[in-house]
């Protein structure tokens, strides 16, 4: 198993071009199957979750090739409707293929998806929406089979009890070629949902309201393939900015989605960093010790503070002056990185969904284990600030979502080795 060895304690400085978004690329890859055409996805990140999605597409009969940052999928001859339990376990987004398969094939067979362990991650909202659209669903020992009577789902009015990102995406995929109109009320508004809809519209779908709470999808008879550029990854962006803010120094993030990152940037700015945004660039400079954040940082659905950026910002705030308080409202178990940060000297107290971070003057390197994707990245943020060497094991978690993580850190002048 590979590890990262980080030598911390130096300031960072450099320019970095942001990778394409994981959480956009994965549903768009599922959507490519739905189109039944040839799709070229530019700015597709080279990360292991994308490789897992590529294996699912190949298993369904698609021809997939990756060249540079361009992922090409030819779904024209594909006709699969089953995904093995082993592939389903590789990542949470495997569930997105459910909507794509039922939309294209009128049936599908999947099992409960895997993904980062952040507490219970049920799929009840996905299933009840599909049922509302007419799907007949059976669950035998964790194997879930969905069938659309007559091969087609029917549009419906769906009220989500919570704006789930995955459920919103799955409904959009299922509805794009269903009979009639589907309304999603209390839809998730994440920028990656707009990216999926942008892709589907280019393929001929009729979708309105994405980015707002009500999304309306009018089913079309058929979709076509297209060329599309995946949006930049706002969470990878938040990670590298947190790193530089914490270690001190300056950086320019290029190819950044500045608007999508605003909920994060507006909080980061309160630490005293200088941040200038313009076009697709973010400049950050941090000369002095960070200041703790006065208001409670509450993770919320977009446009609230993103849960995916909670761990990396916390890692930066552990050495800030004063106390910062986090409230995690999306996942039940998303503080698993705090043990590792404590081992490095952080003062963090977790009380249910609240984490109280009392800033300490310094951290020291330690041997820590990545617990999940963002938690692992948070350990690297802390490692670059800490005195001495930090060893992060189980870095396969980090590779799931960060393209060439060590290359990006080195671009900023950070000392990191993969061994
Ligand atoms: N939920 C249910 N029932 C459902 C669906 C969700 O109870 O049927 C609950 C979940 O258990 C969770 C909450 O609703 O407590 C939010 O889940 P959501 O469905 O919004 O999340 P997701 O689709 O599983 C995506 C991202 C996550 C990100 C969340 C929230 C992808 C591939 N994953 O997950 O990204 O944290 O939205 O923004 O898009 C990451 O990148 O590190 C990551 C975990």
Boltz pocket constraint, residues with backbone or C-beta under 6 A from the ligand:
constraints:
  - pocket:
      binder: B
      contacts: [[A, 22], [A, 23], [A, 24], [A, 26], [A, 92], [A, 93], [A, 116], [A, 120], [A, 121], [A, 122], [A, 123], [A, 124], [A, 125], [A, 126], [A, 127], [A, 162], [A, 163], [A, 164], [A, 165], [A, 166], [A, 167], [A, 188], [A, 235], [A, 307], [A, 308], [A, 330], [A, 331], [A, 332], [A, 373], [A, 374], [A, 401]]
      max_distance: 6.0
